[in-house]
Amino acid sequence: MATPGSAIFSRSSAQDVVVSVDGEVTGLRNNTSNVNPENYTIGPGSVTIKKEYLAGLANGEKKFRVLMADGSDVEYYITVGD
């Protein structure tokens, strides 16, 4: 299960966004589209969404879904801005 929450991504001080998780992650979606695995990494206890991917998104709030092996997918919101 992922920790529900949100983050702010600013292109002017771009950093990867780390989402804490508890369990096996099977993928990541931005709204209803699968995110290419090249744009995030899965580590022990976290999913890291790469800043290069986030910088290419349009400004505004984005709804991500961390896909969990046990089906307990959780939404995570990232607001992208300049």
Buried (B, 14 or more C-beta within 10 A) or exposed (E): EBEEEEBEBEBEEEEBBBBEBEBEBEBBBBEEEEBEEEBBEBEEEBBBBBBEBBEEEEEEEBEBBBBBEEEEBBEBEBEBEE
